[in-house]
Amino acid sequence: MHVLFVTQYGPRAASSRTRVFNYLPFLRSHGVECDVLTILTDDLLAGSQVIASNRPFRKMLYYLRAAWRTLFCGARMLRRAGQADVLFIQKVIFPAPLRWCLRRLSTPVVYDFDDAIFTTEIRSGHWLARWKEARNTRGLPAMLALSQHAVVENDYTGEMAQRFCPVLTITGPIDTERYRSDQLREGPGADGEGVLLGWIGSGSTVAYLDRIRVPLQRLTVRFAGLRLLVIGAEWSAPGVNVECRDWDLEREAADLVACDIGIMPVPDDPWTRGKGGYKLLQYMAASLPVVTDPVGINVEIVASGESGLLVEGEDGWEAGLARLIEDGDLRQRLGAAGRDRVEAMYSQGVQQDQLLTMLRQVAGVPA
C-alpha cells in the first residue's frame, strides 16, 4: 500500500508532527510506502509565521507565501496522486480549482483536521484573520465533501465532519515514551514550598493565563516560592514568579517533567470546544497532576479527582491549585493515574493501529 501524505506544516509543528510524522516509522514497518509533501516546511514556519505573529505586514507576506506554496504543492500532489493508493491530506484547504481536480481523481482521499477551523476564531479582529476564517468556513466542508474518510480529534469536530463522510476519532496521539515518569525530579515538601506550575503553548493561547491571574497572585502570597514556568510564549503578572522559556522540541519533555503541576486554563467558546487537549496529554504523560476548565474534550481526558482536577472560576482555580500545592501525596497519586490513563487511551501505540486499519479499508487492501 502506498500513501501520499500532504501536510500543512513540517514536523516541528505539533499538529503535523503528531497527526502524520510520528506515524511514519510504524506505517513503514508494516509495509506501507509513505511519501510526504509539506506546504510550509520548518524553515518557512519559523521564518514567517512565528515572526509575523504580531506584525500585520509580515503576516500578509506569510499568507502570500503560504498561498503560493499551497498551489505549488497542490500541483505536485495532483501529479503524484495517481501512483498512490490513498491520498492523506492533513489540515490543508486547497482552493476551488485544485478541489475540482481532486474530485476527479480515482485515488481515495482521507482528510485530517485537529481544530474547529469551521467556526470563528474569536481571538483576533484583524482583516487577515477574518479572511482566513471565511476561507476555512467555506473550504473545510468542501474538502470533507470530496473525501472518503475524515480523521478528527474529538466528538465536537467529528459531529461536523460526519455530515460529509465517515469519521475516525483519534485524540492526540502522544508519544508517551518521550515523557518517561522516571525522569521526574524530587518534588517539593508537603507544605508546598517551591512548587513549580507548568504551562506550555504559544503566543496564540498564552492570553488564557489571564483567566487565572488573580488566583496565581493569591497563591503566591499563600505559598512561599511558588513559581510558574511558561514554555513557548511570554507572560507576566505582578507578584507572580514567572519564568518564560522558548519552546524547543528536543527539550520540551524535560521541561515538563521538571514541573509539579500542569495547568490549562481555557474559556468556553466554539473554538476551544474543538481543541484536542494536547497540553493535557503532555502533562499527564509526564506524570503531572493537571488542573483545567471543564471545556470540550477536557472532560473526557481528565477524570476529575482521579487523574486531575476540573475547576471553574477564580475561586475554583485557587482552591484546586491550593489542594495540590499542599498535598504532595495527592500530586503523586493523580499524576501516576494520569500517566496510566494516557498510556491506555491516548498513546501513539494505541492509536496508530486504528489509523493503519482505516487506511487499509479506504485503499481496499486486506489486513
N, C-alpha and C positions, 0 to 999 in steps of 0.2 A: 504494500500500500504506500502510495506517495501523497504527502500532504504539503501543499504550499501555504505557508503562513504569511499574512500581511499584517504587520504590527504598526500601531501609531507611533511608538517610541522604541528606543533601544533598551537593553537590559538594566540600565541604571534607573529607569522609571519603574515604580512599583507595579503599576497595572500590567505593563508588558512583561516585566520580569516574572511576576507570579502567575500570570494567566497564559504565558506562552513559553518563554525561555527556560524556566525551571523544569518544564515538562520534557524538553527535547532529549536529554540523556535517557530518560525512561522509555520514551517512544522509540528511539533508535535501538535501544536494547531489545525491543520487542518487534524488530523487523520493519519499522516504519521509516521510510525515507522522508526526511524533513528538509525543506528549503524555506528560507525566511527572507522576505522583503520588508524593509523598515522605512517608514515615511520620514521620521525625524530621528536620526542616529544620535548617540550620546553626545557627540561633539556639537551637533546642531542644537540639541536640547539645552546643554549647558551654556552655549554661546548666545542663544537667542531668548528662549523662554524665561530662564531664570533672571537674566539681566534686565529683560524688558518688563518684568512683572509690575513695576510702578512707573513706567515711562511710556506714555501713550504712543509717542512716535516710534520708539523701538518696538513696542508691541505690534504696531501696524506692520513694521518691516518683518517681524516674526510671522505674522499671519500671512503676509505675501509669500514669504519663503515656504511656509507650510503648504500654501495653496499650490505653488509650483511643484514642490516635492510630491504632493498628492497626485497631481496629473502625471508627473514623470514615472512614479512607481506604479500608478494605475495602468499606464501603457505597458510597462514591463510585466505586470501581473496578467494582463489580457494575453500577451504573447506566450506566457508560460503556463497559463491555466489549463490548456488542453493536454498537457503532459501529466497533470496531477489527478488523483482520484478524488481528492477533497480540497476545496479552497477555504481556508480558515482565516476570516478577517476579524482582527481584534481592534475594535473601537474606531476604525476608520470610517468616516462618512464620505463616500465618493460623490462627486457632483452628478447631476442628472445624465449627461452624455455617457459617462462611464457606467452608471447604473443600467442604462439602456443596453449597453454591451454585455454587462454581467447577466442580464435576464436571458440573453440568447446563447449563453454558454451551456454546454451539456454537463460541465463539471458541477457537482452539488456544492452549495455554499453553506458554511457554518459561520454564524455571526456571534461574536462575544463582546459584551459590554459590562462594565462594572460600576457604573454610576447611573443616577437617574437623569441622564442627559436629555430626556424627552421633556423635562419640566424646566421651569425658570430658575436659573441661578440667581438668587436674590442678593448675592454678596456685592455686586457691582452694578452701577448705573451707567458706565461708560458705553459709548455707542458701539465700540468694537465688541464688548461683551454682549450687548443686546443683539448685534448681528450674529454672533456665534450661537446664542440661544435660539434665535429664529431659524438658523440653519439646522441646528440639531433637532428642533421640534418637527421640522418637515422631513429632514433627512433620515432620522432613525427609523420611523415607520417604513420608509421606502426601502431601506437596507434590509429590514426584517422581512418585508414582503417578498423579496427575491431570494430569501434564504430557505434552506430545507430544515435547518435546526438553529436554535439560539442557545447560548450559554450565558447565564446571568448569575448574580451573587446572592440575591435574596428573593423572597416571595413578592415584594413590592415591585421590583423591576420585572420579575417573572410574570406577574399578572398582566402587565402591559404587553410583554413580548409574545405571550401565548395567544394573543388575538391574531397573530400573523403566522406562527409556525410552532412546532413542538419545542419544548424548553427543557434544558438540563440546568439545574441549580448547583453551582459549585461556589461555596463561600470560601474566600481566600484564594487558594490554599496557602499554607505556610510551611516552610521547610523547618520543622522543629529541631532538626539536628544542629542548626546554626545557633540555637539558643539553649544549650545544654545546662540543665539545672545545677550540675556540679561545679559550674563556673561562678555561682553566686558567692559574694563575699559574706563575711560575718556581719549579721545585722546589728543595729544599734540596741541599746539596753531597753528594758521593759518600760522605762519612763518616757521613751520616745525621743530622747535627746539625740540629735544628729540624724534624724530620719531624712532620707532623700526621696522626694517625689520625682517621678519621671513623666515627661510628655514628649512625644515625637510627632512631627508633622511638617508643615511647610508654611510659607507666607500666606497661603490662601485659607488656612484654617486656624492660624495662631490666634486670631481675634476671639475665638471661642473661649480662650483662657480668661477673657474679661468677664465672663459669666461667673467666675469663681474668685475674682479679685478680692472681694470683701472677706469671704471665708478664709482665703490664704493669709490675709493680713491679720485676722483674728487669731488664726492658728499659730502664726509666727510669734505672737505675743505670748500665747499659752505654752508653747513648746520650744525650749532652748535649742538653737542650732538647726531648726527645720529649714530645709533647702529645697529648691525646685530646679531640676535640670531640664532645660528646653532644648530639644535637638531638632535642628533644621530650620529655625527661624529666630527672630529677635523679639523679645517681650520683656517688659519690666512692670513693676508695681511698687509704689512707695512702701517701704517697710518689709518687703518680701525679699528673702535672699535667693536671687535668681542667677543661675549660670546658663548662658546661651552658648551652644556649641554647633558648629557646622555639621550637617549630615554627611556621613561617609559610609558607603555600602560596606566596606571592609571592617568598619568599626562599630556599626550600629548595634550589633548583637552584644558586644562587650559593653557598650554604653548602657544598654538597657538592663543587663543582668547585674550591673553595679548599683541599680536603684532598689528601693524598698517597696514602693507602691507605684502602680501605673495609673494615670488619670486620663480621662477622656470626656471633658465637658462638651456638650453638643446641644444646640437648640432643636426644637421640634418643628420642622418645615418640610415641604415636599422634596427638597434637595437632600436633606440629611436622612430622610426615611429611606432613600435609595442607596445610601452608603453601605459598604460591606463590612465595617467594623474591623478593618485590618489592624489598627492600633491595638485593639483589644487582643487580637490573636497574637500579636508580637509580645505584649506584656505577659499574657498567660503562658506562652511558650517559654518565656524567660522566668517562669515560676513567680511572677509578681501578682499579689492580690490587686484587683482592679476596682476602680470607682468610676462610674459613668452614669449618664442620664438614661432613663428608660425610653429610648427613641429607636424606632426602626428595628433592625436586626440585633441591636444590643440586648434586647430582652430574650432573644434566643441564645445568643452566645454566652451570656452571663446568667448562671443560676444564682440569684441573689441570696446571700447568706451562706452559699456553699462554695462558689468559686470566685466570688467578688461581691460588690455591693452596687445596687441600683438605687440612686438617690435623686431627689428633686428639690429645687430651690436652694437658696443660700444656706438656710438652716440645715437642710438635709445634707448638703455637701460638707458643712462644718462638722456635723455630728458623725457622718460616715468616716471622714478622714480622721477625726479625733479618735474614733473607736479603733482604727487600725494603727494609728501612731502609738497609742497607749499599750497595745496588746501585741507583743512580738509573736506569741504562740499563734494567735489568730492570723497574723500575716503569713506565717509559715504554712498553716493549715489551708487557708484559702488559696495561697499560691500553688501548693502542691496539687490541690484539687483542680485548679485551673489548667495546670500543665497536663494532667491526665485527661481532662475534657478536650483540650485542643488536639492532643495526640489521637484520641479516639474518633473525633468528629471532623476536624478541620485540617489535619495534616496533609501534606502533599502525598505521602504514601497511601493515604486512604482515597483521596480524590482522583489521583491520576488513573486508577483503574476504571473509574466511571467515564473519564474522558476518552480513554482508548476504546472502550466498548461502544460509546456513541459514535466515534469516528468510523469504526468498522461497520456499524449499522448504516450510516449515511453513505459510505462507499460501497456497500453491498458485498463486503468481504467477510467471509466466515471467521468466527473467533478461533 
